[in-house]
Amino acid sequence: MTAPGGILQAPTDPGWFALAVERQSDLLIDHANCEKKAASTALSLMFAYPEDFELAGRMSRLAREELRHFELVQQKIAELGVVFRRLSPSRYAEGLRRAVRRQEPARRGDLLLCGALIEARSHERFLGLIERLGEPLAGFYASLAAAEARHAGLYLRLADRRMPDAAARLAELAEVEADLATAPDPDFRFHSGTPATRQDHGTA
């Protein structure tokens, strides 16, 4: 199976990073949302496949770590005086969900591969943010980056043990992910695509 850093088929457009520097409050708020969603994904896999003891054990530990990351992002939001507001979900996660097969055991494998892609994209964007943001956010993202790569590797290993066509299917899902992460996007979110003309500032 491909290493976590090499599974993405397209890099994030520099325009996304430029906008992230301008929209740091939105970046942090949606990052917190992403950490909650990551924990929720791990928990949902535990409930969906309770007979898979290895998967359940790994996801239990992953959920705890993702919730800890959520707490750290919330702490950073408070420290920086960011005013919380609700943000509408990005199209990214829903786009990946639409690509997941419905029949088992293919569905389980696809969910794991999508988890790997999401974590790999987060890692890629963390690295780009470290280079562009000043302190304290540069150091904050540097402290989290290694965990994202580790999570991607975990999902890849779990998928590889459970599906004979993991590499081929990963390539197919990576095409979908690359389009979602790079196509013109009117909204700015942590996993949004290349910035388009209109930039959404959230909804109450």
C-alpha atoms as a printed R data frame, in Angstrom:
    type eleno elety resid chain resno       x      y      z
1   ATOM     1    CA   MET     A     1   0.000  0.000  0.000
2   ATOM     2    CA   THR     A     2   1.181  3.523 -0.769
3   ATOM     3    CA   ALA     A     3   2.653  5.573  2.076
4   ATOM     4    CA   PRO     A     4   0.246  8.131  3.591
5   ATOM     5    CA   GLY     A     5   2.039 11.118  2.102
6   ATOM     6    CA   GLY     A     6   1.797  9.762 -1.434
7   ATOM     7    CA   ILE     A     7  -1.870  8.854 -1.793
8   ATOM     8    CA   LEU     A     8  -3.131 12.294 -2.812
9   ATOM     9    CA   GLN     A     9  -3.444 12.763 -6.559
10  ATOM    10    CA   ALA     A    10  -3.373 16.576 -6.606
11  ATOM    11    CA   PRO     A    11  -1.842 19.233 -4.347
12  ATOM    12    CA   THR     A    12  -3.871 21.948 -2.691
13  ATOM    13    CA   ASP     A    13  -3.981 25.101 -4.796
14  ATOM    14    CA   PRO     A    14  -1.819 27.943 -3.375
15  ATOM    15    CA   GLY     A    15  -4.928 30.121 -3.470
16  ATOM    16    CA   TRP     A    16  -6.453 28.042 -0.691
17  ATOM    17    CA   PHE     A    17  -3.447 28.671  1.548
18  ATOM    18    CA   ALA     A    18  -3.509 32.395  0.764
19  ATOM    19    CA   LEU     A    19  -7.158 32.582  1.769
20  ATOM    20    CA   ALA     A    20  -6.511 30.508  4.897
21  ATOM    21    CA   VAL     A    21  -3.991 33.117  6.047
22  ATOM    22    CA   GLU     A    22  -6.660 35.807  5.566
23  ATOM    23    CA   ARG     A    23  -9.459 33.794  7.153
24  ATOM    24    CA   GLN     A    24  -7.732 32.367 10.209
25  ATOM    25    CA   SER     A    25 -10.835 32.589 12.397
26  ATOM    26    CA   ASP     A    26 -12.872 30.549  9.933
27  ATOM    27    CA   LEU     A    27  -9.965 28.149  9.560
28  ATOM    28    CA   LEU     A    28  -9.904 27.433 13.289
29  ATOM    29    CA   ILE     A    29 -13.672 27.157 13.645
30  ATOM    30    CA   ASP     A    30 -13.950 24.674 10.808
31  ATOM    31    CA   HIS     A    31 -10.862 22.815 11.983
32  ATOM    32    CA   ALA     A    32 -12.673 22.226 15.281
33  ATOM    33    CA   ASN     A    33 -15.647 20.921 13.305
34  ATOM    34    CA   CYS     A    34 -13.350 18.563 11.410
35  ATOM    35    CA   GLU     A    35 -11.905 17.118 14.605
36  ATOM    36    CA   LYS     A    36 -15.410 16.411 15.903
37  ATOM    37    CA   LYS     A    37 -16.339 14.770 12.611
38  ATOM    38    CA   ALA     A    38 -13.177 12.644 12.724
39  ATOM    39    CA   ALA     A    39 -14.105 11.398 16.187
40  ATOM    40    CA   SER     A    40 -17.662 10.741 15.010
41  ATOM    41    CA   THR     A    41 -16.384  8.747 12.037
42  ATOM    42    CA   ALA     A    42 -14.270  6.535 14.291
43  ATOM    43    CA   LEU     A    43 -17.215  5.944 16.614
44  ATOM    44    CA   SER     A    44 -19.569  5.162 13.733
45  ATOM    45    CA   LEU     A    45 -17.150  2.493 12.477
46  ATOM    46    CA   MET     A    46 -17.122  0.939 15.947
47  ATOM    47    CA   PHE     A    47 -20.923  0.728 15.953
48  ATOM    48    CA   ALA     A    48 -21.174 -0.457 12.348
49  ATOM    49    CA   TYR     A    49 -18.632 -3.294 12.718
50  ATOM    50    CA   PRO     A    50 -18.635 -4.419 16.391
51  ATOM    51    CA   GLU     A    51 -17.580 -7.942 15.404
52  ATOM    52    CA   ASP     A    52 -14.287 -6.595 14.052
53  ATOM    53    CA   PHE     A    53 -12.394 -6.401 17.327
54  ATOM    54    CA   GLU     A    54  -9.193 -4.981 15.849
55  ATOM    55    CA   LEU     A    55 -11.079 -2.238 14.046
56  ATOM    56    CA   ALA     A    56 -13.163 -1.406 17.128
57  ATOM    57    CA   GLY     A    57 -10.097 -1.176 19.335
58  ATOM    58    CA   ARG     A    58  -8.207  1.024 16.915
59  ATOM    59    CA   MET     A    59 -11.185  3.307 16.361
60  ATOM    60    CA   SER     A    60 -11.790  3.639 20.095
61  ATOM    61    CA   ARG     A    61  -8.288  4.980 20.590
62  ATOM    62    CA   LEU     A    62  -8.532  7.144 17.494
63  ATOM    63    CA   ALA     A    63 -11.808  8.718 18.640
64  ATOM    64    CA   ARG     A    64 -10.239  9.680 21.962
65  ATOM    65    CA   GLU     A    65  -7.276 11.286 20.210
66  ATOM    66    CA   GLU     A    66  -9.486 13.187 17.775
67  ATOM    67    CA   LEU     A    67 -11.567 14.533 20.662
68  ATOM    68    CA   ARG     A    68  -8.383 15.635 22.394
69  ATOM    69    CA   HIS     A    69  -7.409 17.497 19.231
70  ATOM    70    CA   PHE     A    70 -10.850 19.111 19.208
71  ATOM    71    CA   GLU     A    71 -10.247 20.312 22.755
72  ATOM    72    CA   LEU     A    72  -6.879 21.762 21.734
73  ATOM    73    CA   VAL     A    73  -8.406 23.646 18.813
74  ATOM    74    CA   GLN     A    74 -11.188 24.952 21.071
75  ATOM    75    CA   GLN     A    75  -8.543 26.107 23.521
76  ATOM    76    CA   LYS     A    76  -6.693 27.926 20.743
77  ATOM    77    CA   ILE     A    77  -9.928 29.571 19.595
78  ATOM    78    CA   ALA     A    78 -10.502 30.861 23.122
79  ATOM    79    CA   GLU     A    79  -6.908 32.023 23.560
80  ATOM    80    CA   LEU     A    80  -7.032 34.038 20.343
81  ATOM    81    CA   GLY     A    81 -10.420 35.554 21.111
82  ATOM    82    CA   VAL     A    82 -12.078 34.108 18.024
83  ATOM    83    CA   VAL     A    83 -15.831 34.668 18.092
84  ATOM    84    CA   PHE     A    84 -17.595 31.382 17.391
85  ATOM    85    CA   ARG     A    85 -20.229 31.176 14.695
86  ATOM    86    CA   ARG     A    86 -21.825 28.308 12.896
87  ATOM    87    CA   LEU     A    87 -20.407 27.346  9.507
88  ATOM    88    CA   SER     A    88 -22.282 25.333  6.931
89  ATOM    89    CA   PRO     A    89 -20.650 21.982  6.061
90  ATOM    90    CA   SER     A    90 -18.280 21.832  3.118
91  ATOM    91    CA   ARG     A    91 -19.054 19.696  0.082
92  ATOM    92    CA   TYR     A    92 -15.897 17.627  0.661
93  ATOM    93    CA   ALA     A    93 -17.052 14.951  3.091
94  ATOM    94    CA   GLU     A    94 -20.433 14.549  1.425
95  ATOM    95    CA   GLY     A    95 -18.740 14.170 -1.949
96  ATOM    96    CA   LEU     A    96 -16.592 11.352 -0.613
97  ATOM    97    CA   ARG     A    97 -19.598  9.686  1.028
98  ATOM    98    CA   ARG     A    98 -21.404  9.587 -2.316
99  ATOM    99    CA   ALA     A    99 -18.506  7.577 -3.750
100 ATOM   100    CA   VAL     A   100 -18.680  4.899 -1.043
101 ATOM   101    CA   ARG     A   101 -20.144  1.592 -2.176
102 ATOM   102    CA   ARG     A   102 -23.277  0.413 -0.371
103 ATOM   103    CA   GLN     A   103 -22.748 -3.325 -0.254
104 ATOM   104    CA   GLU     A   104 -20.591 -5.034  2.343
105 ATOM   105    CA   PRO     A   105 -17.741 -5.767  2.715
106 ATOM   106    CA   ALA     A   106 -16.881 -3.186  0.044
107 ATOM   107    CA   ARG     A   107 -18.512 -0.424  2.078
108 ATOM   108    CA   ARG     A   108 -16.274 -1.013  5.073
109 ATOM   109    CA   GLY     A   109 -13.174 -0.900  2.902
110 ATOM   110    CA   ASP     A   110 -14.279  2.287  1.158
111 ATOM   111    CA   LEU     A   111 -14.974  4.011  4.472
112 ATOM   112    CA   LEU     A   112 -11.482  3.159  5.667
113 ATOM   113    CA   LEU     A   113  -9.881  4.396  2.459
114 ATOM   114    CA   CYS     A   114 -11.874  7.628  2.603
115 ATOM   115    CA   GLY     A   115 -10.643  8.065  6.166
116 ATOM   116    CA   ALA     A   116  -7.074  7.702  4.932
117 ATOM   117    CA   LEU     A   117  -7.600 10.291  2.198
118 ATOM   118    CA   ILE     A   118  -9.165 12.816  4.561
119 ATOM   119    CA   GLU     A   119  -6.329 12.460  7.051
120 ATOM   120    CA   ALA     A   120  -3.722 12.687  4.286
121 ATOM   121    CA   ARG     A   121  -5.319 15.897  2.957
122 ATOM   122    CA   SER     A   122  -5.368 17.352  6.465
123 ATOM   123    CA   HIS     A   123  -1.686 16.511  6.854
124 ATOM   124    CA   GLU     A   124  -0.841 18.154  3.531
125 ATOM   125    CA   ARG     A   125  -2.685 21.326  4.493
126 ATOM   126    CA   PHE     A   126  -1.164 21.398  7.958
127 ATOM   127    CA   LEU     A   127   2.299 21.357  6.398
128 ATOM   128    CA   GLY     A   128   1.386 24.184  4.043
129 ATOM   129    CA   LEU     A   129  -0.075 26.241  6.873
130 ATOM   130    CA   ILE     A   130   3.052 25.823  8.982
131 ATOM   131    CA   GLU     A   131   5.052 27.538  6.239
132 ATOM   132    CA   ARG     A   132   2.641 30.448  5.889
133 ATOM   133    CA   LEU     A   133   1.178 31.248  9.300
134 ATOM   134    CA   GLY     A   134   2.897 33.161 12.037
135 ATOM   135    CA   GLU     A   135   2.999 32.136 15.655
136 ATOM   136    CA   PRO     A   136   1.215 30.830 17.577
137 ATOM   137    CA   LEU     A   137  -0.663 29.007 14.814
138 ATOM   138    CA   ALA     A   138   2.400 27.794 12.914
139 ATOM   139    CA   GLY     A   139   3.667 25.998 15.991
140 ATOM   140    CA   PHE     A   140   0.196 24.740 16.799
141 ATOM   141    CA   TYR     A   141  -0.227 23.085 13.410
142 ATOM   142    CA   ALA     A   142   3.301 21.726 13.567
143 ATOM   143    CA   SER     A   143   2.368 19.992 16.827
144 ATOM   144    CA   LEU     A   144  -0.588 18.262 15.152
145 ATOM   145    CA   ALA     A   145   0.835 17.403 11.729
146 ATOM   146    CA   ALA     A   146   2.506 14.111 12.625
147 ATOM   147    CA   ALA     A   147  -0.735 12.762 14.071
148 ATOM   148    CA   GLU     A   148  -2.559 13.302 10.772
149 ATOM   149    CA   ALA     A   149   0.032 11.266  8.876
150 ATOM   150    CA   ARG     A   150  -0.167  8.548 11.517
151 ATOM   151    CA   HIS     A   151  -3.966  8.444 11.268
152 ATOM   152    CA   ALA     A   152  -3.804  8.159  7.488
153 ATOM   153    CA   GLY     A   153  -1.384  5.260  7.815
154 ATOM   154    CA   LEU     A   154  -3.666  3.532 10.306
155 ATOM   155    CA   TYR     A   155  -6.652  3.733  7.972
156 ATOM   156    CA   LEU     A   156  -4.541  2.452  5.084
157 ATOM   157    CA   ARG     A   157  -3.307 -0.547  7.040
158 ATOM   158    CA   LEU     A   158  -6.786 -1.422  8.236
159 ATOM   159    CA   ALA     A   159  -8.153 -1.216  4.695
160 ATOM   160    CA   ASP     A   160  -5.305 -3.244  3.234
161 ATOM   161    CA   ARG     A   161  -5.999 -6.114  5.655
162 ATOM   162    CA   ARG     A   162  -9.683 -6.187  4.811
163 ATOM   163    CA   MET     A   163  -9.918 -5.812  1.029
164 ATOM   164    CA   PRO     A   164  -7.920 -7.540 -1.712
165 ATOM   165    CA   ASP     A   165  -8.370 -4.623 -4.117
166 ATOM   166    CA   ALA     A   166  -7.340 -1.895 -1.665
167 ATOM   167    CA   ALA     A   167  -4.683 -0.296 -3.868
168 ATOM   168    CA   ALA     A   168  -6.860 -0.185 -6.983
169 ATOM   169    CA   ARG     A   169  -9.859  1.128 -5.078
170 ATOM   170    CA   LEU     A   170  -7.718  3.726 -3.329
171 ATOM   171    CA   ALA     A   171  -6.668  5.101 -6.724
172 ATOM   172    CA   GLU     A   172 -10.327  5.445 -7.744
173 ATOM   173    CA   LEU     A   173 -11.352  7.212 -4.557
174 ATOM   174    CA   ALA     A   174  -8.261  9.428 -4.689
175 ATOM   175    CA   GLU     A   175  -9.482 10.796 -8.031
176 ATOM   176    CA   VAL     A   176 -12.751 11.798 -6.411
177 ATOM   177    CA   GLU     A   177 -10.933 13.331 -3.445
178 ATOM   178    CA   ALA     A   178  -8.551 15.289 -5.663
179 ATOM   179    CA   ASP     A   179 -11.425 16.840 -7.581
180 ATOM   180    CA   LEU     A   180 -13.236 17.823 -4.387
181 ATOM   181    CA   ALA     A   181 -10.085 19.342 -2.903
182 ATOM   182    CA   THR     A   182  -9.068 21.342 -5.969
183 ATOM   183    CA   ALA     A   183 -12.185 22.235 -8.001
184 ATOM   184    CA   PRO     A   184 -13.426 25.853 -7.752
185 ATOM   185    CA   ASP     A   185 -15.298 26.334 -4.501
186 ATOM   186    CA   PRO     A   186 -17.345 29.399 -3.480
187 ATOM   187    CA   ASP     A   187 -17.021 28.568  0.238
188 ATOM   188    CA   PHE     A   188 -13.916 28.534  2.408
189 ATOM   189    CA   ARG     A   189 -13.579 25.565  4.727
190 ATOM   190    CA   PHE     A   190 -10.694 23.456  6.003
191 ATOM   191    CA   HIS     A   191 -11.290 20.933  3.213
192 ATOM   192    CA   SER     A   192 -12.730 23.278  0.583
193 ATOM   193    CA   GLY     A   193 -11.461 23.449 -2.970
194 ATOM   194    CA   THR     A   194  -9.693 26.180 -4.898
195 ATOM   195    CA   PRO     A   195 -11.235 29.547 -3.936
196 ATOM   196    CA   ALA     A   196 -13.802 30.815 -6.424
197 ATOM   197    CA   THR     A   197 -15.060 34.379 -6.763
198 ATOM   198    CA   ARG     A   198 -17.627 34.391 -3.943
199 ATOM   199    CA   GLN     A   199 -16.437 33.595 -0.438
200 ATOM   200    CA   ASP     A   200 -19.016 32.496  2.087
201 ATOM   201    CA   HIS     A   201 -18.668 33.915  5.568
202 ATOM   202    CA   GLY     A   202 -20.744 31.315  7.333
203 ATOM   203    CA   THR     A   203 -24.355 31.056  8.358
204 ATOM   204    CA   ALA     A   204 -25.894 31.721 11.726
